Amino acid sequence: MMEFYIVSFVIAAMAFWRHRANIVRLAQGKENKVGAKKDK
């Protein structure tokens, strides 16, 4: 069971690391929301 938690944590950490720029933009309110129409 401990292996499951370790693997889950590693996968979550890798996903966070890969998307950290998007996460920062979301926190700042600059990232487009899912399903939102783009302004032209």
mmCIF entry with sequence, helices, sheets and N, C-alpha, C, O atoms, coordinates in Angstrom:
data_MODEL
# 
_entry.id   MODEL 
# 
_entity.id                         1 
_entity.type                       polymer 
_entity.pdbx_number_of_molecules   1 
# 
_entity_poly.entity_id                      1 
_entity_poly.type                           'polypeptide(L)' 
_entity_poly.nstd_linkage                   no 
_entity_poly.nstd_monomer                   no 
_entity_poly.pdbx_seq_one_letter_code       MMEFYIVSFVIAAMAFWRHRANIVRLAQGKENKVGAKKDK 
_entity_poly.pdbx_seq_one_letter_code_can   MMEFYIVSFVIAAMAFWRHRANIVRLAQGKENKVGAKKDK 
_entity_poly.pdbx_strand_id                 A 
# 
loop_
_entity_poly_seq.entity_id 
_entity_poly_seq.num 
_entity_poly_seq.mon_id 
_entity_poly_seq.hetero 
1 1  MET n 
1 2  MET n 
1 3  GLU n 
1 4  PHE n 
1 5  TYR n 
1 6  ILE n 
1 7  VAL n 
1 8  SER n 
1 9  PHE n 
1 10 VAL n 
1 11 ILE n 
1 12 ALA n 
1 13 ALA n 
1 14 MET n 
1 15 ALA n 
1 16 PHE n 
1 17 TRP n 
1 18 ARG n 
1 19 HIS n 
1 20 ARG n 
1 21 ALA n 
1 22 ASN n 
1 23 ILE n 
1 24 VAL n 
1 25 ARG n 
1 26 LEU n 
1 27 ALA n 
1 28 GLN n 
1 29 GLY n 
1 30 LYS n 
1 31 GLU n 
1 32 ASN n 
1 33 LYS n 
1 34 VAL n 
1 35 GLY n 
1 36 ALA n 
1 37 LYS n 
1 38 LYS n 
1 39 ASP n 
1 40 LYS n 
# 
_struct_asym.id          A 
_struct_asym.entity_id   1 
# 
loop_
_struct_conf.conf_type_id 
_struct_conf.id 
_struct_conf.pdbx_PDB_helix_id 
_struct_conf.beg_label_comp_id 
_struct_conf.beg_label_asym_id 
_struct_conf.beg_label_seq_id 
_struct_conf.pdbx_beg_PDB_ins_code 
_struct_conf.end_label_comp_id 
_struct_conf.end_label_asym_id 
_struct_conf.end_label_seq_id 
_struct_conf.pdbx_end_PDB_ins_code 
_struct_conf.beg_auth_comp_id 
_struct_conf.beg_auth_asym_id 
_struct_conf.beg_auth_seq_id 
_struct_conf.end_auth_comp_id 
_struct_conf.end_auth_asym_id 
_struct_conf.end_auth_seq_id 
_struct_conf.pdbx_PDB_helix_class 
_struct_conf.details 
_struct_conf.pdbx_PDB_helix_length 
HELX_P HELX_P1 AA1 MET A 2  ? ARG A 18 ? MET A 2  ARG A 18 1 ? 17 
HELX_P HELX_P2 AA2 ARG A 20 ? GLN A 28 ? ARG A 20 GLN A 28 1 ? 9  
# 
_struct_conf_type.id          HELX_P 
_struct_conf_type.criteria    ? 
_struct_conf_type.reference   ? 
# 
loop_
_atom_site.group_PDB 
_atom_site.id 
_atom_site.type_symbol 
_atom_site.label_atom_id 
_atom_site.label_alt_id 
_atom_site.label_comp_id 
_atom_site.label_asym_id 
_atom_site.label_entity_id 
_atom_site.label_seq_id 
_atom_site.pdbx_PDB_ins_code 
_atom_site.Cartn_x 
_atom_site.Cartn_y 
_atom_site.Cartn_z 
_atom_site.occupancy 
_atom_site.B_iso_or_equiv 
_atom_site.pdbx_formal_charge 
_atom_site.auth_seq_id 
_atom_site.auth_comp_id 
_atom_site.auth_asym_id 
_atom_site.auth_atom_id 
_atom_site.pdbx_PDB_model_num 
ATOM 1   N N  . MET A 1 1  ? 0.820   -1.189 0.000   1.00 0.00 ? 1  MET A N  1 
ATOM 2   C CA . MET A 1 1  ? 0.000   0.000  0.000   1.00 0.00 ? 1  MET A CA 1 
ATOM 3   C C  . MET A 1 1  ? 0.872   1.264  0.000   1.00 0.00 ? 1  MET A C  1 
ATOM 4   O O  . MET A 1 1  ? 0.518   2.256  -0.637  1.00 0.00 ? 1  MET A O  1 
ATOM 5   N N  . MET A 1 2  ? 1.976   1.234  0.691   1.00 0.00 ? 2  MET A N  1 
ATOM 6   C CA . MET A 1 2  ? 2.871   2.385  0.737   1.00 0.00 ? 2  MET A CA 1 
ATOM 7   C C  . MET A 1 2  ? 3.412   2.709  -0.654  1.00 0.00 ? 2  MET A C  1 
ATOM 8   O O  . MET A 1 2  ? 3.606   3.879  -0.984  1.00 0.00 ? 2  MET A O  1 
ATOM 9   N N  . GLU A 1 3  ? 3.658   1.680  -1.474  1.00 0.00 ? 3  GLU A N  1 
ATOM 10  C CA . GLU A 1 3  ? 4.152   1.899  -2.835  1.00 0.00 ? 3  GLU A CA 1 
ATOM 11  C C  . GLU A 1 3  ? 3.154   2.713  -3.646  1.00 0.00 ? 3  GLU A C  1 
ATOM 12  O O  . GLU A 1 3  ? 3.543   3.567  -4.443  1.00 0.00 ? 3  GLU A O  1 
ATOM 13  N N  . PHE A 1 4  ? 1.858   2.444  -3.440  1.00 0.00 ? 4  PHE A N  1 
ATOM 14  C CA . PHE A 1 4  ? 0.811   3.178  -4.143  1.00 0.00 ? 4  PHE A CA 1 
ATOM 15  C C  . PHE A 1 4  ? 0.896   4.669  -3.831  1.00 0.00 ? 4  PHE A C  1 
ATOM 16  O O  . PHE A 1 4  ? 0.807   5.498  -4.738  1.00 0.00 ? 4  PHE A O  1 
ATOM 17  N N  . TYR A 1 5  ? 1.066   5.014  -2.560  1.00 0.00 ? 5  TYR A N  1 
ATOM 18  C CA . TYR A 1 5  ? 1.159   6.417  -2.157  1.00 0.00 ? 5  TYR A CA 1 
ATOM 19  C C  . TYR A 1 5  ? 2.408   7.073  -2.742  1.00 0.00 ? 5  TYR A C  1 
ATOM 20  O O  . TYR A 1 5  ? 2.360   8.223  -3.178  1.00 0.00 ? 5  TYR A O  1 
ATOM 21  N N  . ILE A 1 6  ? 3.499   6.362  -2.752  1.00 0.00 ? 6  ILE A N  1 
ATOM 22  C CA . ILE A 1 6  ? 4.743   6.915  -3.295  1.00 0.00 ? 6  ILE A CA 1 
ATOM 23  C C  . ILE A 1 6  ? 4.602   7.171  -4.789  1.00 0.00 ? 6  ILE A C  1 
ATOM 24  O O  . ILE A 1 6  ? 4.965   8.245  -5.269  1.00 0.00 ? 6  ILE A O  1 
ATOM 25  N N  . VAL A 1 7  ? 4.083   6.202  -5.523  1.00 0.00 ? 7  VAL A N  1 
ATOM 26  C CA . VAL A 1 7  ? 3.896   6.349  -6.972  1.00 0.00 ? 7  VAL A CA 1 
ATOM 27  C C  . VAL A 1 7  ? 2.907   7.474  -7.259  1.00 0.00 ? 7  VAL A C  1 
ATOM 28  O O  . VAL A 1 7  ? 3.131   8.273  -8.169  1.00 0.00 ? 7  VAL A O  1 
ATOM 29  N N  . SER A 1 8  ? 1.824   7.549  -6.502  1.00 0.00 ? 8  SER A N  1 
ATOM 30  C CA . SER A 1 8  ? 0.832   8.603  -6.701  1.00 0.00 ? 8  SER A CA 1 
ATOM 31  C C  . SER A 1 8  ? 1.450   9.975  -6.458  1.00 0.00 ? 8  SER A C  1 
ATOM 32  O O  . SER A 1 8  ? 1.200   10.912 -7.216  1.00 0.00 ? 8  SER A O  1 
ATOM 33  N N  . PHE A 1 9  ? 2.243   10.097 -5.421  1.00 0.00 ? 9  PHE A N  1 
ATOM 34  C CA . PHE A 1 9  ? 2.895   11.374 -5.126  1.00 0.00 ? 9  PHE A CA 1 
ATOM 35  C C  . PHE A 1 9  ? 3.859   11.762 -6.237  1.00 0.00 ? 9  PHE A C  1 
ATOM 36  O O  . PHE A 1 9  ? 3.903   12.926 -6.636  1.00 0.00 ? 9  PHE A O  1 
ATOM 37  N N  . VAL A 1 10 ? 4.625   10.814 -6.736  1.00 0.00 ? 10 VAL A N  1 
ATOM 38  C CA . VAL A 1 10 ? 5.591   11.105 -7.803  1.00 0.00 ? 10 VAL A CA 1 
ATOM 39  C C  . VAL A 1 10 ? 4.872   11.563 -9.062  1.00 0.00 ? 10 VAL A C  1 
ATOM 40  O O  . VAL A 1 10 ? 5.295   12.526 -9.702  1.00 0.00 ? 10 VAL A O  1 
ATOM 41  N N  . ILE A 1 11 ? 3.794   10.886 -9.423  1.00 0.00 ? 11 ILE A N  1 
ATOM 42  C CA . ILE A 1 11 ? 3.035   11.260 -10.620 1.00 0.00 ? 11 ILE A CA 1 
ATOM 43  C C  . ILE A 1 11 ? 2.429   12.655 -10.451 1.00 0.00 ? 11 ILE A C  1 
ATOM 44  O O  . ILE A 1 11 ? 2.482   13.469 -11.373 1.00 0.00 ? 11 ILE A O  1 
ATOM 45  N N  . ALA A 1 12 ? 1.854   12.934 -9.279  1.00 0.00 ? 12 ALA A N  1 
ATOM 46  C CA . ALA A 1 12 ? 1.268   14.248 -9.022  1.00 0.00 ? 12 ALA A CA 1 
ATOM 47  C C  . ALA A 1 12 ? 2.352   15.333 -9.070  1.00 0.00 ? 12 ALA A C  1 
ATOM 48  O O  . ALA A 1 12 ? 2.122   16.407 -9.625  1.00 0.00 ? 12 ALA A O  1 
ATOM 49  N N  . ALA A 1 13 ? 3.512   15.064 -8.503  1.00 0.00 ? 13 ALA A N  1 
ATOM 50  C CA . ALA A 1 13 ? 4.608   16.042 -8.509  1.00 0.00 ? 13 ALA A CA 1 
ATOM 51  C C  . ALA A 1 13 ? 5.086   16.304 -9.934  1.00 0.00 ? 13 ALA A C  1 
ATOM 52  O O  . ALA A 1 13 ? 5.377   17.447 -10.286 1.00 0.00 ? 13 ALA A O  1 
ATOM 53  N N  . MET A 1 14 ? 5.171   15.259 -10.754 1.00 0.00 ? 14 MET A N  1 
ATOM 54  C CA . MET A 1 14 ? 5.596   15.438 -12.142 1.00 0.00 ? 14 MET A CA 1 
ATOM 55  C C  . MET A 1 14 ? 4.568   16.258 -12.922 1.00 0.00 ? 14 MET A C  1 
ATOM 56  O O  . MET A 1 14 ? 4.939   17.114 -13.724 1.00 0.00 ? 14 MET A O  1 
ATOM 57  N N  . ALA A 1 15 ? 3.282   16.002 -12.691 1.00 0.00 ? 15 ALA A N  1 
ATOM 58  C CA . ALA A 1 15 ? 2.231   16.766 -13.373 1.00 0.00 ? 15 ALA A CA 1 
ATOM 59  C C  . ALA A 1 15 ? 2.293   18.230 -12.953 1.00 0.00 ? 15 ALA A C  1 
ATOM 60  O O  . ALA A 1 15 ? 2.180   19.121 -13.794 1.00 0.00 ? 15 ALA A O  1 
ATOM 61  N N  . PHE A 1 16 ? 2.471   18.484 -11.665 1.00 0.00 ? 16 PHE A N  1 
ATOM 62  C CA . PHE A 1 16 ? 2.585   19.855 -11.174 1.00 0.00 ? 16 PHE A CA 1 
ATOM 63  C C  . PHE A 1 16 ? 3.791   20.544 -11.795 1.00 0.00 ? 16 PHE A C  1 
ATOM 64  O O  . PHE A 1 16 ? 3.691   21.693 -12.223 1.00 0.00 ? 16 PHE A O  1 
ATOM 65  N N  . TRP A 1 17 ? 4.920   19.863 -11.849 1.00 0.00 ? 17 TRP A N  1 
ATOM 66  C CA . TRP A 1 17 ? 6.141   20.452 -12.397 1.00 0.00 ? 17 TRP A CA 1 
ATOM 67  C C  . TRP A 1 17 ? 5.965   20.783 -13.877 1.00 0.00 ? 17 TRP A C  1 
ATOM 68  O O  . TRP A 1 17 ? 6.396   21.839 -14.338 1.00 0.00 ? 17 TRP A O  1 
ATOM 69  N N  . ARG A 1 18 ? 5.335   19.884 -14.613 1.00 0.00 ? 18 ARG A N  1 
ATOM 70  C CA . ARG A 1 18 ? 5.157   20.090 -16.050 1.00 0.00 ? 18 ARG A CA 1 
ATOM 71  C C  . ARG A 1 18 ? 4.219   21.263 -16.339 1.00 0.00 ? 18 ARG A C  1 
ATOM 72  O O  . ARG A 1 18 ? 4.399   21.963 -17.336 1.00 0.00 ? 18 ARG A O  1 
ATOM 73  N N  . HIS A 1 19 ? 3.231   21.485 -15.488 1.00 0.00 ? 19 HIS A N  1 
ATOM 74  C CA . HIS A 1 19 ? 2.216   22.501 -15.731 1.00 0.00 ? 19 HIS A CA 1 
ATOM 75  C C  . HIS A 1 19 ? 2.350   23.716 -14.812 1.00 0.00 ? 19 HIS A C  1 
ATOM 76  O O  . HIS A 1 19 ? 1.398   24.482 -14.665 1.00 0.00 ? 19 HIS A O  1 
ATOM 77  N N  . ARG A 1 20 ? 3.504   23.901 -14.199 1.00 0.00 ? 20 ARG A N  1 
ATOM 78  C CA . ARG A 1 20 ? 3.664   24.972 -13.222 1.00 0.00 ? 20 ARG A CA 1 
ATOM 79  C C  . ARG A 1 20 ? 3.408   26.345 -13.820 1.00 0.00 ? 20 ARG A C  1 
ATOM 80  O O  . ARG A 1 20 ? 2.860   27.208 -13.134 1.00 0.00 ? 20 ARG A O  1 
ATOM 81  N N  . ALA A 1 21 ? 3.786   26.584 -15.085 1.00 0.00 ? 21 ALA A N  1 
ATOM 82  C CA . ALA A 1 21 ? 3.546   27.891 -15.700 1.00 0.00 ? 21 ALA A CA 1 
ATOM 83  C C  . ALA A 1 21 ? 2.043   28.135 -15.834 1.00 0.00 ? 21 ALA A C  1 
ATOM 84  O O  . ALA A 1 21 ? 1.576   29.246 -15.584 1.00 0.00 ? 21 ALA A O  1 
ATOM 85  N N  . ASN A 1 22 ? 1.288   27.121 -16.221 1.00 0.00 ? 22 ASN A N  1 
ATOM 86  C CA . ASN A 1 22 ? -0.166  27.261 -16.339 1.00 0.00 ? 22 ASN A CA 1 
ATOM 87  C C  . ASN A 1 22 ? -0.795  27.494 -14.974 1.00 0.00 ? 22 ASN A C  1 
ATOM 88  O O  . ASN A 1 22 ? -1.733  28.281 -14.852 1.00 0.00 ? 22 ASN A O  1 
ATOM 89  N N  . ILE A 1 23 ? -0.294  26.827 -13.957 1.00 0.00 ? 23 ILE A N  1 
ATOM 90  C CA . ILE A 1 23 ? -0.838  26.971 -12.608 1.00 0.00 ? 23 ILE A CA 1 
ATOM 91  C C  . ILE A 1 23 ? -0.624  28.398 -12.113 1.00 0.00 ? 23 ILE A C  1 
ATOM 92  O O  . ILE A 1 23 ? -1.505  28.975 -11.476 1.00 0.00 ? 23 ILE A O  1 
ATOM 93  N N  . VAL A 1 24 ? 0.544   28.966 -12.405 1.00 0.00 ? 24 VAL A N  1 
ATOM 94  C CA . VAL A 1 24 ? 0.821   30.350 -12.010 1.00 0.00 ? 24 VAL A CA 1 
ATOM 95  C C  . VAL A 1 24 ? -0.143  31.295 -12.716 1.00 0.00 ? 24 VAL A C  1 
ATOM 96  O O  . VAL A 1 24 ? -0.697  32.200 -12.092 1.00 0.00 ? 24 VAL A O  1 
ATOM 97  N N  . ARG A 1 25 ? -0.349  31.086 -14.028 1.00 0.00 ? 25 ARG A N  1 
ATOM 98  C CA . ARG A 1 25 ? -1.281  31.951 -14.772 1.00 0.00 ? 25 ARG A CA 1 
ATOM 99  C C  . ARG A 1 25 ? -2.704  31.806 -14.246 1.00 0.00 ? 25 ARG A C  1 
ATOM 100 O O  . ARG A 1 25 ? -3.432  32.795 -14.169 1.00 0.00 ? 25 ARG A O  1 
ATOM 101 N N  . LEU A 1 26 ? -3.112  30.595 -13.885 1.00 0.00 ? 26 LEU A N  1 
ATOM 102 C CA . LEU A 1 26 ? -4.443  30.398 -13.310 1.00 0.00 ? 26 LEU A CA 1 
ATOM 103 C C  . LEU A 1 26 ? -4.573  31.162 -11.995 1.00 0.00 ? 26 LEU A C  1 
ATOM 104 O O  . LEU A 1 26 ? -5.596  31.800 -11.744 1.00 0.00 ? 26 LEU A O  1 
ATOM 105 N N  . ALA A 1 27 ? -3.553  31.100 -11.168 1.00 0.00 ? 27 ALA A N  1 
ATOM 106 C CA . ALA A 1 27 ? -3.586  31.789 -9.886  1.00 0.00 ? 27 ALA A CA 1 
ATOM 107 C C  . ALA A 1 27 ? -3.649  33.304 -10.077 1.00 0.00 ? 27 ALA A C  1 
ATOM 108 O O  . ALA A 1 27 ? -4.251  34.010 -9.269  1.00 0.00 ? 27 ALA A O  1 
ATOM 109 N N  . GLN A 1 28 ? -3.026  33.800 -11.147 1.00 0.00 ? 28 GLN A N  1 
ATOM 110 C CA . GLN A 1 28 ? -3.027  35.233 -11.430 1.00 0.00 ? 28 GLN A CA 1 
ATOM 111 C C  . GLN A 1 28 ? -4.276  35.659 -12.198 1.00 0.00 ? 28 GLN A C  1 
ATOM 112 O O  . GLN A 1 28 ? -4.501  36.854 -12.392 1.00 0.00 ? 28 GLN A O  1 
ATOM 113 N N  . GLY A 1 29 ? -5.086  34.704 -12.637 1.00 0.00 ? 29 GLY A N  1 
ATOM 114 C CA . GLY A 1 29 ? -6.291  35.013 -13.392 1.00 0.00 ? 29 GLY A CA 1 
ATOM 115 C C  . GLY A 1 29 ? -6.026  35.345 -14.847 1.00 0.00 ? 29 GLY A C  1 
ATOM 116 O O  . GLY A 1 29 ? -6.871  35.955 -15.501 1.00 0.00 ? 29 GLY A O  1 
ATOM 117 N N  . LYS A 1 30 ? -4.878  34.960 -15.366 1.00 0.00 ? 30 LYS A N  1 
ATOM 118 C CA . LYS A 1 30 ? -4.505  35.275 -16.747 1.00 0.00 ? 30 LYS A CA 1 
ATOM 119 C C  . LYS A 1 30 ? -4.732  34.105 -17.701 1.00 0.00 ? 30 LYS A C  1 
ATOM 120 O O  . LYS A 1 30 ? -4.744  34.306 -18.915 1.00 0.00 ? 30 LYS A O  1 
ATOM 121 N N  . GLU A 1 31 ? -4.907  32.918 -17.198 1.00 0.00 ? 31 GLU A N  1 
ATOM 122 C CA . GLU A 1 31 ? -5.081  31.731 -18.041 1.00 0.00 ? 31 GLU A CA 1 
ATOM 123 C C  . GLU A 1 31 ? -6.535  31.631 -18.483 1.00 0.00 ? 31 GLU A C  1 
ATOM 124 O O  . GLU A 1 31 ? -7.444  31.907 -17.700 1.00 0.00 ? 31 GLU A O  1 
ATOM 125 N N  . ASN A 1 32 ? -6.760  31.235 -19.745 1.00 0.00 ? 32 ASN A N  1 
ATOM 126 C CA . ASN A 1 32 ? -8.120  31.048 -20.244 1.00 0.00 ? 32 ASN A CA 1 
ATOM 127 C C  . ASN A 1 32 ? -8.802  29.922 -19.474 1.00 0.00 ? 32 ASN A C  1 
ATOM 128 O O  . ASN A 1 32 ? -8.185  28.909 -19.146 1.00 0.00 ? 32 ASN A O  1 
ATOM 129 N N  . LYS A 1 33 ? -10.079 30.121 -19.197 1.00 0.00 ? 33 LYS A N  1 
ATOM 130 C CA . LYS A 1 33 ? -10.849 29.098 -18.505 1.00 0.00 ? 33 LYS A CA 1 
ATOM 131 C C  . LYS A 1 33 ? -11.289 28.026 -19.501 1.00 0.00 ? 33 LYS A C  1 
ATOM 132 O O  . LYS A 1 33 ? -11.438 28.314 -20.688 1.00 0.00 ? 33 LYS A O  1 
ATOM 133 N N  . VAL A 1 34 ? -11.492 26.828 -19.047 1.00 0.00 ? 34 VAL A N  1 
ATOM 134 C CA . VAL A 1 34 ? -11.920 25.734 -19.908 1.00 0.00 ? 34 VAL A CA 1 
ATOM 135 C C  . VAL A 1 34 ? -13.318 26.057 -20.446 1.00 0.00 ? 34 VAL A C  1 
ATOM 136 O O  . VAL A 1 34 ? -14.229 26.382 -19.684 1.00 0.00 ? 34 VAL A O  1 
ATOM 137 N N  . GLY A 1 35 ? -13.471 25.963 -21.758 1.00 0.00 ? 35 GLY A N  1 
ATOM 138 C CA . GLY A 1 35 ? -14.756 26.201 -22.381 1.00 0.00 ? 35 GLY A CA 1 
ATOM 139 C C  . GLY A 1 35 ? -15.087 27.656 -22.633 1.00 0.00 ? 35 GLY A C  1 
ATOM 140 O O  . GLY A 1 35 ? -16.138 27.957 -23.198 1.00 0.00 ? 35 GLY A O  1 
ATOM 141 N N  . ALA A 1 36 ? -14.217 28.565 -22.230 1.00 0.00 ? 36 ALA A N  1 
ATOM 142 C CA . ALA A 1 36 ? -14.480 29.992 -22.441 1.00 0.00 ? 36 ALA A CA 1 
ATOM 143 C C  . ALA A 1 36 ? -14.186 30.359 -23.889 1.00 0.00 ? 36 ALA A C  1 
ATOM 144 O O  . ALA A 1 36 ? -13.270 29.814 -24.505 1.00 0.00 ? 36 ALA A O  1 
ATOM 145 N N  . LYS A 1 37 ? -14.960 31.276 -24.418 1.00 0.00 ? 37 LYS A N  1 
ATOM 146 C CA . LYS A 1 37 ? -14.723 31.743 -25.782 1.00 0.00 ? 37 LYS A CA 1 
ATOM 147 C C  . LYS A 1 37 ? -13.544 32.713 -25.788 1.00 0.00 ? 37 LYS A C  1 
ATOM 148 O O  . LYS A 1 37 ? -13.409 33.550 -24.896 1.00 0.00 ? 37 LYS A O  1 
ATOM 149 N N  . LYS A 1 38 ? -12.701 32.588 -26.798 1.00 0.00 ? 38 LYS A N  1 
ATOM 150 C CA . LYS A 1 38 ? -11.561 33.477 -26.925 1.00 0.00 ? 38 LYS A CA 1 
ATOM 151 C C  . LYS A 1 38 ? -11.998 34.802 -27.517 1.00 0.00 ? 38 LYS A C  1 
ATOM 152 O O  . LYS A 1 38 ? -12.811 34.847 -28.439 1.00 0.00 ? 38 LYS A O  1 
ATOM 153 N N  . ASP A 1 39 ? -11.444 35.889 -26.971 1.00 0.00 ? 39 ASP A N  1 
ATOM 154 C CA . ASP A 1 39 ? -11.706 37.212 -27.533 1.00 0.00 ? 39 ASP A CA 1 
ATOM 155 C C  . ASP A 1 39 ? -10.839 37.384 -28.772 1.00 0.00 ? 39 ASP A C  1 
ATOM 156 O O  . ASP A 1 39 ? -9.661  37.026 -28.780 1.00 0.00 ? 39 ASP A O  1 
ATOM 157 N N  . LYS A 1 40 ? -11.450 37.945 -29.833 1.00 0.00 ? 40 LYS A N  1 
ATOM 158 C CA . LYS A 1 40 ? -10.677 38.153 -31.064 1.00 0.00 ? 40 LYS A CA 1 
ATOM 159 C C  . LYS A 1 40 ? -10.389 39.609 -31.276 1.00 0.00 ? 40 LYS A C  1 
ATOM 160 O O  . LYS A 1 40 ? -9.748  39.974 -32.261 1.00 0.00 ? 40 LYS A O  1 
# 
